[in-house]
Amino acid sequence: MQSKMRVQEVLQYIKQSSSGQDEFYQASEEVLSSLLPLLEENSKYLEHNILQRIVVPERSIIFRVNWVDDNGIIQTNVGYRVQFNSAIGPYKGGLRFHPTVNLGIVKFLGFEQIFKNALTGLQIGGAKGGSNFDPKGKSDNEIMRFCQAFMSELYKYIGNQKDVPAGDIGVGAREIGYLFGQYKKLTGEFEGVLTGKGINWGGSLARKEATGYGSVYFAENFLNAYDKSLKDKKCTVSGSGNVAIYTIEKLYEMGAIPISCSDSKGTIYHEKGIDLPKLKVIKEIHHASLEEYADTECQCTYIPNSKYPKDGHAVWDIPCDVAFPSATQNELTLRDAKMLASNGCILINEGANMPTTPKALDFIKQSDMLFSPGKAANAGGVATSQLEMSQNASMTQWSFEEVDNKLRVIMQNIFKTAYDTSVKFDCEGDLVKGANIAGFRKVADSMIEQGAI
């Protein structure tokens, strides 16, 4: 009872101190509520006030970014870096450039990153950052000028033993290159301060593929625990960025049949399986809409977002065995979860950060479907970023196969940690509780050992 009351007190504190930050509150409620079995078992986390300490970032940095567009007009955006927790290592987490970015979004992502990073077993803390800048429709020169202006402020707060940002939505290899170039110019240091770098200047092979590959490895481990596998399973995937594309690629390698993907304009359903080479050309070379895929593939069904069901997403209406939400937060609603269940889905495996709404998650927990939370299932990206940091520190570059093998082992260990923890706390197969308890315990114990700092 004391533990439950304390959780409610901290959640009320978040509502008062972070009003309007709905995504951050949602993430905090999901994590803290799932910790009750641990808090009942060991009172030290309440005695050391860890719950309130862990929901407050160590540092939140907000700054103005002025840049000049191609018409010579000065534009202004807002930049963020929330350095949430460094108890187990230097801050680590991506940068997101998207119009929806605000402090609440960055705090939600940074909070999730704490526990995701802890689950990898690697020595990295949690952070996140970005800007409300939209790269879409901008020229390369405009993107370069924005990145240089953004880094001109951010460089003061990062370093290879302090904070190592990476990419996220809207920040790919091009943006990382411009950011790194400006950091090097300002500091005179060539160091592993960013991950996702180009292969010629410190990047890691398999980094681009890592989140998608890792998500599939996690799903296979989960299914194996129940004497199932991905082989011959029909899989729906949302999104069409790196996570989705390389989820599709690895699904094919595992003998599965990925039959969908989506973007901001619509969804494609290709019953015989997504044409991966064609998808890569459209999204990685042409940077075009999936309408182009549908226009050149007569056996494909294209569903524009204007035809989506109310309170839902068309991709989750497609009958499947396994669902991989791999686009963005809160994309899988209660209505979608009910459709997946009625269509016989056996596993929902989160490739994105918090893509499942709270009501949908409550329904899933009461259903027969298995559920892989994003902080465990999509941790392959940050894990491989840390492998890039290791390569930078030793001035070496590992082969694609070596990185991929390490990634496979890391994802296997993450699954085992989350699953074994769920068994220990009498909730076998509930990986939301298993992952949250395991990640929290590692970070909280470290905070206690380091004192009131």
N, C-alpha and C positions, 0 to 999 in steps of 0.2 A: 504493500500500500504506500509506503514512504517513497519507494522508487517511482511509482506511477505519479504521485503528487509532485515529485521533483521534476519529472519530465514535463508535466503540464505547466509548472511554474516557468521553466526555461522556454517552452514554446510561447507562453504569454509574453515573456520578456522579448522574444524575437519579434512578435507582433507589434509591440510598443516601440522597440528600438529600430526596427527595419520595416516600418509600415510601407505598404505598397509593393514590397519585394516578394511577390506571390511565389515565384519559382524557388527562391531561397527558403521560404517558409515550408513549402511542399517537400523539398529535399530534407530539411531539418526534421520535420515531423516523421518522415519515413524512416530515417536513421534512428532517431532517439526512441521512437516507439518500439522498434525492433530490439532495442538493447535491454528491455526489462528483465529477461531471464538472467543476463549477466549481472545486472545491478542488484538483483535479488540474491545472487550467489556470493557477490563480493561487494561489501559496502565501501571499500576504499575509494571507488570512483566518485561516490557522493561526498565522502569525507574531504576529498581534495578538490571538490567543486569542479570536476572535469567537464561536466555537461555544459555549464555556462561558459567555461573557458574555451572549450573547443568550437563553439558556434560564433565566437568573436574572432575576426581575422587579426593576425599579428600586425598587419599593416594594409591599409587601403589607399592606393595612390590614384588620384584623378587629375587629369591635366588637359589643357587645351592643345589642339593640334591645328596649326595654321599651315595651309599649303596653297600653291598657286595652280589653278586649272589651265587648260590649253588656251583659254581666252584671256589669260593674264589677270583673272579675278581671284582675289584671296578668298578661299573657302575655310570654314572652321568646323572641326569635329571635336568630339570628346574622346580622350583616351583613358583606359583603365588598366591597373594591375593590382589585383588583390592577392597579397602574399599571405596565405591563410594559416599555414602551419609548417614549421621547420623542425619538429621534434625528432624526426628520423633521418633528415637529410636536407640538402639545399632545395629551395622551392622549385617545383617542376609542374608545368601545365601550359596549355596552348594559348595562342592569341586568336581571337575571332574578330573578323571584320564583316559586320552585317548591320543593316539599319535597325534591327531589333535589340542590339546590344545596349544594355544599361547596367547600372551598378547591381541591381537585383539578379540579373542573368549571370553576371560575372561571379557574384558571390555564390550562387547556386552551383555553378560549374566548379569553382574553386573548392567548395565544401565537399562535393562528390570526389574531387581529385585527391583529397587527403586519404580517403579510405581505399580508393582504387590503387593509388601508388603503394600504400602499405601492403595490399594484397599481393603485389608482384614479388614481394620478398626482397626488393632492391632498396637501397638507401636514398630515397627521394621523398621530399615533402610535397605539400599540395599548394598550388597557386593557379590562377587563371587571369587572362587579360584580354584586351581588344579595344575596339572602337566601333562607333555607329557609322563609320565610313562604309560605303557600298562599292565594292570593286566593279560590279556589273555596270556596263556602259561606259566605263572609264578607259582612256587610252593607256598604253604601257607607260608613257611619260608621266601621266597624272598619277598612276599607281606608284611609280618610282618616287615622285616628289612627296606623295603622302607618306610612304614608308620612311623616307629620310627624315621628314618632319616628326613623325611618330617616334622614331628611334632617338632623335635629338633630345627628347625628354626622357624616354624610358631608360637610356643607357646608364643613367646615374644610379639606377636601382638594381641592376642585374650583373651577373658575373658567373664564371664557370664553377665557383664554389659557393655561390650565393643564390642565384636564381637563373634558371635555364629555360626560357620560353621555347615553345615549338609552334607548329601550325595548328589550325582548326578550320572551321568553316570560313571561307573567304581568304584564307592564308595558306597558299601552297608553295611550291618550290620557287616560283617567281618572286613572291613577296618575301620569303625567307632570304633570298639572295640580296634583295635591295636592303632589307633590314640589317643583314650581316655586314654588307659593304659599308653602310653608314656607321655601324658600331666600330668597325675596324678603323675607319677614318678618324672617328672622334677619340678613340682610346689608344690607337697605335698598337693594339694587341690582336694577334691572331690566335683565338682560343675558342674552345667549344662552348660558346655562350648561347648558341641557338642549336636546336636539333631540327632535322628535316633539311639539312644543307645539301648542296649539290655534291654528287659523288666525287668530282674532281677537287673539292676543297673541304673535305672532312665529313661528308655525309656517309650514311650507312646503307649498304645494299639491303633490300627488303623492308626499308622503313615505310615506303609508300604503300606497300601491300599489308603491313603488319596488323592494323586494326581489323581489317576484313578477314585476313587469314586467322588471326587469333580468335575472332568471334566464332569461326567455323570449328576450330580446334576445340573450343570450349563446349560448343553444342555436341560435338562427337563424344567428348568425355562424359557429358551428362547422359546422353542416350545410352552409351555403353554401360553405365551404372545400372540401367534397367534392361540390359540385354537387348538393346536396339542399336541401330546405326543409321547414318545418313544415306547409305547406299540405296539408290532407287527412290528416295523420298522426294516428293514434289515440294519445292520451297518457294515461298513468296518473300521478296526483298523490297523494301522501300528505299527511296533515295537513288541517286545515280552519281554520287561523288566517289572519292577514293574508297570509303568504307564499303559502299554498296558494290562497286565494280569488283573489288578484290574479294568480297564475300562471294560473289557470283563465280569468280575464277576458281577459288578454292573449293566451292561446292561441286563444281564439275570434276575437280581432281579427286574428290571424295566419293564420286559416283552418284551424286545427287543431281536433281533436275531443277535449276532455278528458273522460274517461269514469269517473273515480273520485276519491274523497277519503276521508279517514279521521279519526277522533278516538280518544280513549283507550278508547272502548267498542266500536268496530267500524269497518267499512269499507263504503262503498256503491259499487256498480258499476252504472252507468247507460249502457248500450251506445249509446244514441242521443245521449248527451252530457249532462253535469251541467246541471241547471236552476239557473243562476247566481243569478237573483233570489230563488228559493226558498232556496238555500243561504245567501245573505246575510241573509235574514230570520231563519233558524234560528240562525245563528252570531253575527250582529252585533246583532240586536235581542232575540231570545228567549234567547240564550246557552244553547241547548239541545243535546241529543245528536243525532247524525245519525239516530238511530232515528226522530225526528220526520219527517225527510225521507222515509225509507222508508215510514212509515205513510201518507203522503199521495201516494205515487208508485208506482202498481201495477207499472210496468215496470222498477222498480229492484230490484236484488238487494242485500240487507243481510247482511253476514257479521259476527256478533258476535265479539269477541276470544276467546271461549271455543272458537270453531271454527277459530281460526288454525292453520296447519300448525306442527308442531314445528320449532323453530329457524328460524321464518320469519314473514312478514307476508302476509296474504291479498292485499293490494293488488298484490304483485309476481307473483302467480299469474295475473293478468289479462293476456291477450295484448295487446301494445302495440307501437308503433313507437318511442316515446320515453318514458322514465321520469323523473319529477321527484320524488325524495325530498325532501319539504319539511316534515317534522315535527320530528325531533330526532336526536341523535347515535346512531350504531350501530343504525339501524332497518333496514338492508338487509344481510342476512347472506349467507354463501357459498351457502347453499341458495337464497336469493332471486335472487342473481346468476345461478346456473345456470338457474333457471326463466326469467328474462328472456332469457337467451341462447337457450334452446331454443324460446322463443316468438317469436323473430325481432326482439327489440329492437335498435335500431341506435345509440342514445345514452342514457346515463344522465347526467342533468344535476342536480347537487346544489343544491337550494334551501335546505337546512338546513346547519348546521355539523357536518361530519364524520359524515354519516348512514351512510356505508359502512364496514363492519368491515374490518380489515386482510386477513383471509382472502378476503373478497369482492373487495377491491381487487386482490389478487394474481391472482385468477381473471380479473377483467375485463381486466387488462393482457395476459393471454395469449389473450384472446378477440378476436373481430372487432368488438366493441362500442366505440364512442367513449365517452369519459368526461370530464365537466367537473367539476373539483374545486370544492367550496364556496367556498374562499377567493377564487376567481375568479368563479364563476357567481353567487354570492349577494352580491356586493359592491355591488350597486345600492342597498341600504338605507343603508349607511354613506356611500356617495358622495353620496346625496341629503341625508343629515344634514349633510355638509359644505357642500352648497349652501344649506341652511337657515342654517348659520353665516355664510355669505357675505351672505345677505339680511339677517340680524340686524345684521351689522357696518355695512352701508350703510343700514340702516333702510328697506328696501324690501321689496316682495313681488312675486315674478315670477308670471306666469300658469302654469296647469297645463301648457299646451303648451310653454312655454319650459323649464320644469323637465324635462318628459318628453323633450324634444329633447336637452337636455344629458345626461340619463341615457342615452339611446340611444347618443350619441357616446362617453360614458365606457365603456360596456360593449363597444362596438366596439373601443375602444383597449385595454381590458383583454385581450380575446381576442387582438388582434394582438400585444400584448406577450408574452403567454404562448405563443402559437403560434410567433412568430418566434424566441423563445428556445429552444423545443424544437427547431426546425430548426438553430439555431446549434450546439447541443450534440448533434447527430446522434441525436435521438430524436423525429423529426417526429410530431406528433399526441399525444405524451405530455404532456398539459397539467398533470399533477401535477408533473413535473419542471420544465416550462416556467414554471409559475406560481411554484413555490417558489424556483427560481433567480432569477427576475426580481425577486420581492419581497425576497428575502434580500439580493441584491446592492445594491439601493438603500439598505436600512437599514444593512447592514454597512459600506458605503463611507462613509456619514454618520458612523457610530460611529468609524471609524478617523480621519476628518478632525477629529473633535471631541476626540480624545485619550482618555486613560485616566480616564474619569469614570463 
